[in-house]
Amino acid sequence: MAVIVSRNFARLDTIRLTTKEDMHQIGLLARERIWRRTRSGQGTEGPLAPYTPGYATAKQQAGGSSSPVNLTLSGAMLNAITVTVIDDQTVELGFDW
């Protein structure tokens, strides 16, 4: 049994596979994943490092918890992550300060 493969479409490197809206949605999904992971105390390579003793004390005095480490007191930093650059092939996240 023979298999015949033929090509009847444009070169793959010329076919538009994503749109700006696709990339925007990917950026929003990445933002959500970063937000959830960080809030749960996880970094990209495992648990976030402990706060320094001084910062842990200051955070507790400000009404926050020092455990688990989740980089959140007011939530402003994680909430400021946004899509900063977008086109039909790339998306970049950054902070909207």
Secondary structure, DSSP 4 states (H G I P E B T S, - for coil): --------S--GGGS----HHHHHHHHHHHHHHHHHHHHTTEETTEEPPPPPHHHHHHHHHTT---SS--S-SSSHHHHTEEEEEE-SS-EEEEE--
